[in-house]
Amino acid sequence: MAERVFSIVTRPDTGVELYEIITAHVRDLHGRGMAKVVGYEVMSNGRVILLKVRGPEEEVMPSDETLERVLDDAFVERLEALAQELVDGFHVPSFAHCASETGE
């Protein structure tokens, strides 16, 4: 599946709070039927959190409507206030093994 990946670079003093905001947001989206659409992954250095939004089918990127549902204004404002940097996505083939999808 095609997907957009958004990198959230944390600051040393806000990493835990950002992680909690992101995980709560993803859980909420999963509860609204988006479990196969959105996920997250914490990079091994612990300073970067990837928010991943999957397209509806192989080689089809997520729609603008889906991105707007995932990246609603209130959520983005909270991230911007705490993050060192937000980087808009790049294409990766799949997040089938990311921890949030497998329930780890």
PyMOL commands that set and color helices and strands:
alter all, ss='L'
color gray80, all
select helices_A, chain A and resi 15-34+64-70+73-82+99-102
alter helices_A, ss='H'
color red, helices_A
select strands_A, chain A and resi 3-10+38-42+48-54+83-87+91-92
alter strands_A, ss='S'
color yellow, strands_A
deselect
rebuild
show_as cartoon
